[in-house]
Amino acid sequence: MEPSEVTGRAIFVKLSEYKDILELMHALKDKLDQAKSTLEKIKSLKTEEDTELELWQNSIGEIDRKIDYIDRALFEPESRV
C-alpha cells in the first residue's frame, strides 16, 4: 500500500506496538546521528591526510630538484665551471 493511499484513513495500532515503534524510531535516529558523526570524523581525517600527503609530495619534489642540481654540478664538463 502506497503512503498516499493511507492518507485520511484511521490506522489502529496497539499501544504497546506504538511504544515499540517510537523506541525503534528513537534508536534509528540515534544510529543515524552516530553515522553522521563518524562520517564527519572520517572527512576531517581525510582532509588532514590529504594535507600531510601534499606536504610530503612537496618535500620530495624539493629534494628531487636539489639532487638534480647537485648531479648536474658534479658531472658538468669542467669547461663550464
C-alpha positions in Angstrom: 0.0 0.0 0.0 1.4 3.4 -1.0 1.7 6.1 1.6 -0.6 8.3 -0.4 -3.3 5.6 -0.1 -3.2 5.7 3.7 -3.7 9.5 3.9 -7.0 10.4 5.5 -7.7 6.9 6.9 -7.6 6.0 10.5 -4.9 3.4 11.5 -5.4 1.5 14.7 -2.3 0.2 16.5 -2.0 -1.4 19.9 -0.5 1.0 22.4 2.4 -1.4 23.2 3.2 -1.7 19.5 3.1 2.1 19.2 5.5 2.4 22.1 7.8 -0.2 20.4 7.7 1.8 17.2 8.6 5.0 19.0 11.5 3.3 20.7 12.7 1.9 17.4 12.4 5.3 15.7 14.4 6.8 18.5 17.1 4.1 18.2 17.2 4.6 14.4 17.7 8.4 14.9 20.5 7.8 17.4 22.2 5.4 15.0 21.8 7.9 12.2 23.3 10.6 14.3 26.2 8.3 15.2 26.8 7.6 11.5 26.8 11.3 10.7 29.3 12.0 13.4 31.5 9.1 12.3 31.3 10.4 8.7 32.3 13.9 9.7 35.3 12.5 11.7 36.4 10.4 8.6 36.1 13.5 6.4 38.2 15.5 8.8 40.9 12.8 9.0 40.9 12.6 5.2 41.4 16.3 4.9 44.3 16.1 7.4 45.8 13.1 5.5 45.5 14.9 2.1 47.3 18.0 3.6 50.0 15.8 5.0 50.5 13.9 1.7 50.7 17.2 -0.2 53.4 18.4 2.2 55.3 15.1 1.7 55.0 15.4 -2.1 56.3 19.0 -2.0 59.2 17.9 0.2 60.1 15.0 -2.1 59.9 17.4 -5.1 62.3 19.8 -3.4 64.7 17.0 -2.6 64.5 15.8 -6.2 65.3 19.3 -7.5 68.3 19.6 -5.2 69.6 16.1 -6.2 69.3 17.1 -9.9 71.2 20.3 -9.2 74.0 18.5 -7.4 74.1 15.9 -10.1 74.5 18.5 -12.8 77.1 20.4 -10.8 79.2 17.3 -10.2 79.0 16.0 -13.7 79.2 19.1 -15.8 82.2 19.4 -18.1 85.0 21.3 -16.4 84.9 23.9 -19.2 81.6 25.2 -17.9 82.9 25.7 -14.3 
